[in-house]
């Protein structure tokens, strides 16, 4: 159980351009720098954020 107390993850949001259009790249990264989940979406709104956060929280 001691190892689990040091485990944490962060949410990262980056703007990227794909074919001249702006997209939002959301990533969940753990404390070791490994990407747990990534999600690319055209919109930056509550619905997109909740959809993304639902996947890593289930794990």
Gaussian input, Z-matrix of N, CA and C with variables (Angstrom, degrees):
# hf/3-21g

backbone

0 1
 N
 C     1     B1
 C     2     B2     1     A1
 N     3     B3     2     A2     1     D1
 C     4     B4     3     A3     2     D2
 C     5     B5     4     A4     3     D3
 N     6     B6     5     A5     4     D4
 C     7     B7     6     A6     5     D5
 C     8     B8     7     A7     6     D6
 N     9     B9     8     A8     7     D7
 C    10    B10     9     A9     8     D8
 C    11    B11    10    A10     9     D9
 N    12    B12    11    A11    10    D10
 C    13    B13    12    A12    11    D11
 C    14    B14    13    A13    12    D12
 N    15    B15    14    A14    13    D13
 C    16    B16    15    A15    14    D14
 C    17    B17    16    A16    15    D15
 N    18    B18    17    A17    16    D16
 C    19    B19    18    A18    17    D17
 C    20    B20    19    A19    18    D18
 N    21    B21    20    A20    19    D19
 C    22    B22    21    A21    20    D20
 C    23    B23    22    A22    21    D21
 N    24    B24    23    A23    22    D22
 C    25    B25    24    A24    23    D23
 C    26    B26    25    A25    24    D24
 N    27    B27    26    A26    25    D25
 C    28    B28    27    A27    26    D26
 C    29    B29    28    A28    27    D27
 N    30    B30    29    A29    28    D28
 C    31    B31    30    A30    29    D29
 C    32    B32    31    A31    30    D30
 N    33    B33    32    A32    31    D31
 C    34    B34    33    A33    32    D32
 C    35    B35    34    A34    33    D33
 N    36    B36    35    A35    34    D34
 C    37    B37    36    A36    35    D35
 C    38    B38    37    A37    36    D36
 N    39    B39    38    A38    37    D37
 C    40    B40    39    A39    38    D38
 C    41    B41    40    A40    39    D39
 N    42    B42    41    A41    40    D40
 C    43    B43    42    A42    41    D41
 C    44    B44    43    A43    42    D42
 N    45    B45    44    A44    43    D43
 C    46    B46    45    A45    44    D44
 C    47    B47    46    A46    45    D45
 N    48    B48    47    A47    46    D46
 C    49    B49    48    A48    47    D47
 C    50    B50    49    A49    48    D48
 N    51    B51    50    A50    49    D49
 C    52    B52    51    A51    50    D50
 C    53    B53    52    A52    51    D51
 N    54    B54    53    A53    52    D52
 C    55    B55    54    A54    53    D53
 C    56    B56    55    A55    54    D54
 N    57    B57    56    A56    55    D55
 C    58    B58    57    A57    56    D56
 C    59    B59    58    A58    57    D57
 N    60    B60    59    A59    58    D58
 C    61    B61    60    A60    59    D59
 C    62    B62    61    A61    60    D60
 N    63    B63    62    A62    61    D61
 C    64    B64    63    A63    62    D62
 C    65    B65    64    A64    63    D63
 N    66    B66    65    A65    64    D64
 C    67    B67    66    A66    65    D65
 C    68    B68    67    A67    66    D66
 N    69    B69    68    A68    67    D67
 C    70    B70    69    A69    68    D68
 C    71    B71    70    A70    69    D69
 N    72    B72    71    A71    70    D70
 C    73    B73    72    A72    71    D71
 C    74    B74    73    A73    72    D72
 N    75    B75    74    A74    73    D73
 C    76    B76    75    A75    74    D74
 C    77    B77    76    A76    75    D75
 N    78    B78    77    A77    76    D76
 C    79    B79    78    A78    77    D77
 C    80    B80    79    A79    78    D78
 N    81    B81    80    A80    79    D79
 C    82    B82    81    A81    80    D80
 C    83    B83    82    A82    81    D81
 N    84    B84    83    A83    82    D82
 C    85    B85    84    A84    83    D83
 C    86    B86    85    A85    84    D84
 N    87    B87    86    A86    85    D85
 C    88    B88    87    A87    86    D86
 C    89    B89    88    A88    87    D87
 N    90    B90    89    A89    88    D88
 C    91    B91    90    A90    89    D89
 C    92    B92    91    A91    90    D90
 N    93    B93    92    A92    91    D91
 C    94    B94    93    A93    92    D92
 C    95    B95    94    A94    93    D93
 N    96    B96    95    A95    94    D94
 C    97    B97    96    A96    95    D95
 C    98    B98    97    A97    96    D96
 N    99    B99    98    A98    97    D97
 C   100   B100    99    A99    98    D98
 C   101   B101   100   A100    99    D99
 N   102   B102   101   A101   100   D100
 C   103   B103   102   A102   101   D101
 C   104   B104   103   A103   102   D102
 N   105   B105   104   A104   103   D103
 C   106   B106   105   A105   104   D104
 C   107   B107   106   A106   105   D105
 N   108   B108   107   A107   106   D106
 C   109   B109   108   A108   107   D107
 C   110   B110   109   A109   108   D108
 N   111   B111   110   A110   109   D109
 C   112   B112   111   A111   110   D110
 C   113   B113   112   A112   111   D111
 N   114   B114   113   A113   112   D112
 C   115   B115   114   A114   113   D113
 C   116   B116   115   A115   114   D114
 N   117   B117   116   A116   115   D115
 C   118   B118   117   A117   116   D116
 C   119   B119   118   A118   117   D117
 N   120   B120   119   A119   118   D118
 C   121   B121   120   A120   119   D119
 C   122   B122   121   A121   120   D120
 N   123   B123   122   A122   121   D121
 C   124   B124   123   A123   122   D122
 C   125   B125   124   A124   123   D123
 N   126   B126   125   A125   124   D124
 C   127   B127   126   A126   125   D125
 C   128   B128   127   A127   126   D126
 N   129   B129   128   A128   127   D127
 C   130   B130   129   A129   128   D128
 C   131   B131   130   A130   129   D129
 N   132   B132   131   A131   130   D130
 C   133   B133   132   A132   131   D131
 C   134   B134   133   A133   132   D132
 N   135   B135   134   A134   133   D133
 C   136   B136   135   A135   134   D134
 C   137   B137   136   A136   135   D135
 N   138   B138   137   A137   136   D136
 C   139   B139   138   A138   137   D137
 C   140   B140   139   A139   138   D138
 N   141   B141   140   A140   139   D139
 C   142   B142   141   A141   140   D140
 C   143   B143   142   A142   141   D141
 N   144   B144   143   A143   142   D142
 C   145   B145   144   A144   143   D143
 C   146   B146   145   A145   144   D144
 N   147   B147   146   A146   145   D145
 C   148   B148   147   A147   146   D146
 C   149   B149   148   A148   147   D147
 N   150   B150   149   A149   148   D148
 C   151   B151   150   A150   149   D149
 C   152   B152   151   A151   150   D150
 N   153   B153   152   A152   151   D151
 C   154   B154   153   A153   152   D152
 C   155   B155   154   A154   153   D153
 N   156   B156   155   A155   154   D154
 C   157   B157   156   A156   155   D155
 C   158   B158   157   A157   156   D156
 N   159   B159   158   A158   157   D157
 C   160   B160   159   A159   158   D158
 C   161   B161   160   A160   159   D159
 N   162   B162   161   A161   160   D160
 C   163   B163   162   A162   161   D161
 C   164   B164   163   A163   162   D162
 N   165   B165   164   A164   163   D163
 C   166   B166   165   A165   164   D164
 C   167   B167   166   A166   165   D165
 N   168   B168   167   A167   166   D166
 C   169   B169   168   A168   167   D167
 C   170   B170   169   A169   168   D168
 N   171   B171   170   A170   169   D169
 C   172   B172   171   A171   170   D170
 C   173   B173   172   A172   171   D171
 N   174   B174   173   A173   172   D172
 C   175   B175   174   A174   173   D173
 C   176   B176   175   A175   174   D174

   B1=1.4498
   B2=1.5229
   B3=1.2922
   B4=1.4514
   B5=1.5310
   B6=1.3358
   B7=1.4654
   B8=1.5247
   B9=1.3198
   B10=1.4590
   B11=1.5257
   B12=1.3190
   B13=1.4600
   B14=1.5271
   B15=1.3261
   B16=1.4588
   B17=1.5263
   B18=1.3243
   B19=1.4483
   B20=1.5196
   B21=1.3469
   B22=1.4594
   B23=1.5200
   B24=1.3152
   B25=1.4518
   B26=1.5201
   B27=1.3319
   B28=1.4565
   B29=1.5179
   B30=1.3043
   B31=1.4522
   B32=1.5203
   B33=1.3291
   B34=1.4532
   B35=1.5202
   B36=1.3203
   B37=1.4599
   B38=1.5241
   B39=1.3397
   B40=1.4582
   B41=1.5212
   B42=1.3291
   B43=1.4500
   B44=1.5257
   B45=1.3236
   B46=1.4637
   B47=1.5196
   B48=1.3309
   B49=1.4561
   B50=1.5134
   B51=1.3159
   B52=1.4534
   B53=1.5169
   B54=1.3152
   B55=1.4789
   B56=1.5249
   B57=1.3249
   B58=1.4556
   B59=1.5201
   B60=1.3171
   B61=1.4602
   B62=1.5239
   B63=1.3329
   B64=1.4633
   B65=1.5168
   B66=1.3321
   B67=1.4549
   B68=1.5190
   B69=1.3123
   B70=1.4525
   B71=1.5163
   B72=1.3183
   B73=1.4531
   B74=1.5177
   B75=1.3196
   B76=1.4602
   B77=1.5226
   B78=1.3324
   B79=1.4574
   B80=1.5237
   B81=1.3084
   B82=1.4592
   B83=1.5195
   B84=1.3475
   B85=1.4557
   B86=1.5267
   B87=1.3387
   B88=1.4610
   B89=1.5267
   B90=1.3263
   B91=1.4593
   B92=1.5266
   B93=1.3324
   B94=1.4600
   B95=1.5216
   B96=1.3313
   B97=1.4581
   B98=1.5172
   B99=1.3162
   B100=1.4549
   B101=1.5156
   B102=1.3226
   B103=1.4617
   B104=1.5273
   B105=1.3272
   B106=1.4559
   B107=1.5217
   B108=1.3079
   B109=1.4662
   B110=1.5194
   B111=1.3229
   B112=1.4634
   B113=1.5262
   B114=1.3117
   B115=1.4586
   B116=1.5260
   B117=1.3226
   B118=1.4613
   B119=1.5202
   B120=1.3403
   B121=1.4567
   B122=1.5183
   B123=1.3014
   B124=1.4501
   B125=1.5212
   B126=1.3076
   B127=1.4632
   B128=1.5167
   B129=1.3041
   B130=1.4712
   B131=1.5219
   B132=1.3272
   B133=1.4559
   B134=1.5284
   B135=1.3015
   B136=1.4555
   B137=1.5262
   B138=1.3170
   B139=1.4553
   B140=1.5282
   B141=1.3340
   B142=1.4617
   B143=1.5259
   B144=1.3162
   B145=1.4644
   B146=1.5231
   B147=1.3184
   B148=1.4628
   B149=1.5195
   B150=1.3306
   B151=1.4581
   B152=1.5169
   B153=1.3277
   B154=1.4566
   B155=1.5320
   B156=1.3074
   B157=1.4658
   B158=1.5154
   B159=1.3171
   B160=1.4593
   B161=1.5157
   B162=1.3400
   B163=1.4607
   B164=1.5227
   B165=1.3444
   B166=1.4763
   B167=1.5264
   B168=1.3260
   B169=1.4582
   B170=1.5273
   B171=1.3277
   B172=1.4570
   B173=1.5245
   B174=1.3370
   B175=1.4682
   B176=1.4968
   A1=111.81
   A2=117.37
   A3=120.60
   A4=111.74
   A5=117.98
   A6=121.22
   A7=111.52
   A8=117.99
   A9=120.63
   A10=112.58
   A11=118.10
   A12=120.37
   A13=111.58
   A14=119.11
   A15=122.61
   A16=112.65
   A17=118.76
   A18=122.25
   A19=110.12
   A20=117.11
   A21=121.61
   A22=108.92
   A23=117.13
   A24=121.70
   A25=109.64
   A26=115.33
   A27=122.58
   A28=109.88
   A29=115.48
   A30=122.33
   A31=108.82
   A32=116.27
   A33=122.48
   A34=108.09
   A35=116.65
   A36=121.35
   A37=108.33
   A38=116.47
   A39=122.08
   A40=108.44
   A41=116.04
   A42=121.37
   A43=108.30
   A44=117.30
   A45=121.69
   A46=108.42
   A47=115.97
   A48=120.67
   A49=108.99
   A50=114.93
   A51=122.13
   A52=106.87
   A53=116.35
   A54=122.61
   A55=111.51
   A56=116.83
   A57=121.67
   A58=115.31
   A59=118.87
   A60=122.00
   A61=109.70
   A62=116.56
   A63=121.54
   A64=110.42
   A65=114.85
   A66=123.00
   A67=108.46
   A68=115.99
   A69=122.41
   A70=108.58
   A71=116.27
   A72=122.67
   A73=107.92
   A74=116.12
   A75=122.34
   A76=107.33
   A77=117.15
   A78=121.10
   A79=109.89
   A80=115.43
   A81=121.89
   A82=106.31
   A83=116.43
   A84=122.34
   A85=108.63
   A86=117.04
   A87=119.17
   A88=111.01
   A89=116.93
   A90=122.09
   A91=113.22
   A92=118.60
   A93=122.13
   A94=112.40
   A95=117.55
   A96=121.59
   A97=114.58
   A98=117.96
   A99=120.84
   A100=110.30
   A101=116.43
   A102=121.60
   A103=108.46
   A104=116.20
   A105=121.50
   A106=111.10
   A107=116.17
   A108=121.85
   A109=108.37
   A110=116.90
   A111=120.80
   A112=108.77
   A113=115.35
   A114=121.22
   A115=108.37
   A116=117.35
   A117=122.60
   A118=107.74
   A119=115.39
   A120=120.37
   A121=109.01
   A122=116.03
   A123=121.62
   A124=111.88
   A125=116.59
   A126=120.90
   A127=111.46
   A128=114.98
   A129=121.50
   A130=106.40
   A131=115.54
   A132=120.35
   A133=109.86
   A134=116.15
   A135=121.73
   A136=111.70
   A137=117.27
   A138=120.60
   A139=111.02
   A140=117.00
   A141=120.98
   A142=111.14
   A143=116.96
   A144=121.08
   A145=111.36
   A146=117.37
   A147=120.28
   A148=111.59
   A149=117.53
   A150=121.04
   A151=110.32
   A152=116.20
   A153=119.95
   A154=111.50
   A155=117.55
   A156=121.09
   A157=113.30
   A158=117.58
   A159=119.79
   A160=113.17
   A161=117.50
   A162=120.71
   A163=112.85
   A164=120.03
   A165=118.06
   A166=113.43
   A167=117.98
   A168=119.97
   A169=111.24
   A170=117.68
   A171=120.63
   A172=111.61
   A173=115.62
   A174=120.23
   A175=109.31
   D1=-23.84
   D2=-177.71
   D3=-63.33
   D4=-36.61
   D5=-179.22
   D6=-65.22
   D7=-33.27
   D8=-178.41
   D9=-68.90
   D10=-26.19
   D11=-177.64
   D12=-69.21
   D13=-23.33
   D14=179.82
   D15=-92.08
   D16=-6.34
   D17=-175.89
   D18=-82.64
   D19=130.42
   D20=175.11
   D21=-152.26
   D22=165.03
   D23=178.04
   D24=-139.21
   D25=158.67
   D26=-178.48
   D27=-124.32
   D28=154.30
   D29=176.35
   D30=-101.97
   D31=131.75
   D32=-177.97
   D33=-123.76
   D34=134.94
   D35=179.00
   D36=-127.05
   D37=129.62
   D38=-176.62
   D39=-134.43
   D40=142.49
   D41=173.22
   D42=-90.44
   D43=130.42
   D44=177.41
   D45=-130.66
   D46=152.32
   D47=175.23
   D48=-109.77
   D49=127.50
   D50=177.72
   D51=-125.27
   D52=118.72
   D53=-176.97
   D54=54.23
   D55=39.23
   D56=177.10
   D57=78.67
   D58=2.84
   D59=179.18
   D60=-111.14
   D61=144.27
   D62=-178.74
   D63=-83.65
   D64=130.13
   D65=175.94
   D66=-126.48
   D67=162.61
   D68=178.69
   D69=-114.17
   D70=124.03
   D71=177.90
   D72=-103.23
   D73=117.57
   D74=178.06
   D75=-105.33
   D76=134.10
   D77=179.21
   D78=-135.46
   D79=141.82
   D80=170.36
   D81=-106.46
   D82=120.96
   D83=-175.14
   D84=-121.00
   D85=132.46
   D86=179.47
   D87=-84.45
   D88=178.93
   D89=-174.68
   D90=-66.42
   D91=-16.19
   D92=177.60
   D93=-92.72
   D94=-3.46
   D95=178.92
   D96=92.98
   D97=4.97
   D98=178.88
   D99=-83.55
   D100=138.99
   D101=179.41
   D102=-79.67
   D103=120.42
   D104=179.76
   D105=-84.16
   D106=-40.01
   D107=-176.67
   D108=-156.61
   D109=146.31
   D110=175.06
   D111=-136.72
   D112=152.73
   D113=-175.02
   D114=-152.17
   D115=126.91
   D116=178.33
   D117=-110.47
   D118=130.35
   D119=-177.52
   D120=-143.41
   D121=151.19
   D122=178.83
   D123=-77.87
   D124=-29.14
   D125=-176.37
   D126=-105.43
   D127=153.43
   D128=174.79
   D129=-120.62
   D130=88.81
   D131=-177.80
   D132=-143.67
   D133=179.12
   D134=-176.63
   D135=-63.66
   D136=-39.64
   D137=-178.70
   D138=-62.30
   D139=-42.28
   D140=179.03
   D141=-66.31
   D142=-40.87
   D143=-179.77
   D144=-65.29
   D145=-43.52
   D146=-179.56
   D147=-67.47
   D148=-35.87
   D149=177.61
   D150=-64.16
   D151=-42.25
   D152=179.56
   D153=-68.33
   D154=-46.25
   D155=-175.95
   D156=-68.55
   D157=-21.47
   D158=179.57
   D159=-64.47
   D160=-35.22
   D161=-177.58
   D162=-69.81
   D163=-53.69
   D164=-179.43
   D165=-66.40
   D166=-30.00
   D167=-178.94
   D168=-69.01
   D169=-29.28
   D170=178.38
   D171=-69.20
   D172=-30.05
   D173=-179.41
   D174=-76.39

